[in-house]
Amino acid sequence: MSRDSADVPSSGGVPSSSGVPSSAEKRDGGQGMWGGRFSEATDALVQAFNASIDVDKAMALEDLEGSVAHATMLGEQGILTPEEASELVAGLHDLRRLVETGAIDWSVALEDVHMNLEKRLTDRLGPLGGKLHTARSRNDQVATDFRLALRSRTRRILSLLHETRTVLVDLAERHLDVIAPGYTHLQVAQPVRFSHHLLAYFEMLTRDAGRFRDALARLDAACPLGAGALAGTGFPIDRHRTAALLGFAEPAANSLDAVSDRDFALEFLAAASIAMMHLSRLSEELIVWSSQEFGFVTLPDSHTTGSSIMPQKKNPDVSELVRGKTGRVFGALMGLLTVMKGLPLAYNKDMQEDKHGAFDSADTLAVSLRLTADMLPRMEVHAERTRAAAGRAFSNATDLADYLARKGLPFREAHEAVGRLVAVALERGVDLQQLDLATLRAVSPRFEHDVYQALEVESVVDARDSYGGTARKRVSEQVARARERLSAEAEERQ
Ligand code: ARG
């Protein structure tokens, strides 16, 4: 294998200084960097179909970062001269400025971000630009870029999750004494603190953050760069060096796996799907709670919209869209799993379909978190409505049974006795606490006057003081633990 790539005639879109015959038609044939063996122009529709620039230009900065590491290492290893390496690195830095200011015209004829940037570099540096691709393939290049791109997106999502979790804890603390109905089967079950309900979402988003951190640890563990097209390279490269320069723990151990692994993207999408599922559930609750029938909360005008025909309407569009956009994130996960499931080793062009869904999902999750964190603190909670609803529908029936159980009646029998009292109350159209003591005692002589105190909504809520329960003391503990956790994580990140 020649180490002097300047002798290799460039072709296709790359300007040739060697004078090797190459028809003008062929130069415009959209073969970019690989036209050497082709005698016919690429069909225009094939060119458009094959190109990924519209999607992968989003990782232009990562591509340049990978190239800087690669060029640096080539220079250090003597594969390029130190002057060549530093000229390449300087050229790559210039390109970075162009990318940052949006000054690059991306070309579909050059297929993807890798070939677009290499061509720009060669335009600036001449044949030296063609040396950058020594001991590298687009296969290890794209696998590296994609990891870097999902690394920065994961970090952004972790920071948005932290913010949203903080908002939930603040809101819980602010509404510690608001009592609301707790549901099972969307039927009123037992009263709970509204704060307790909000903190359930804190737990969900905390697990989401854990999943993203786990995924990030595996993503950071292995650098594909230097795996070449699939089998490694004959050049004396230092893969540990490029891995370190790019912030990876180690080079990927197996070159075939390195170029064909997309687990990191699947893990990202799985974590994003679960997080979106959580945001979707929260959105669903906000939609229900803000309906006229519930009237538990009023969503802020800033995060709701009107109707073009019904002047009175105020619609929870943001929450509905978070719920709706969850579908595309699930779709991206299923899409990539399906792309990968039948692929033989190693790289296959099918894998070019990996980025669109992953980037779109990152954006969707990020904006959904942003909007949720912005909207929640501005939401008005109607404590009288939630409290009234919490006291309805015999939500204290379990407490009546617990009362009898505490007095020694086996719980199963207490359940049966209270069931009969519920039937009486239903018949009379009253609540359990409105039944007189004589009626209660007719069902069980264990009832005494103190039963009425036990049936008060506040007593019912505060009676549930088991660890993780809805009693004031327990919810305050949850708030304190949540705050500790958030500040420990914030310190970790510094
Ligand atoms: N645009 C390609 C992708 O995203 C880059 C890798 C192309 N490799 C190749 N051998 N055609 O997958």
Residues whose N, C-alpha, C, O or C-beta is under 5 A from the ligand:
A	BS01	LIG	S52 D112 R138 N139 V142 M351 Q352
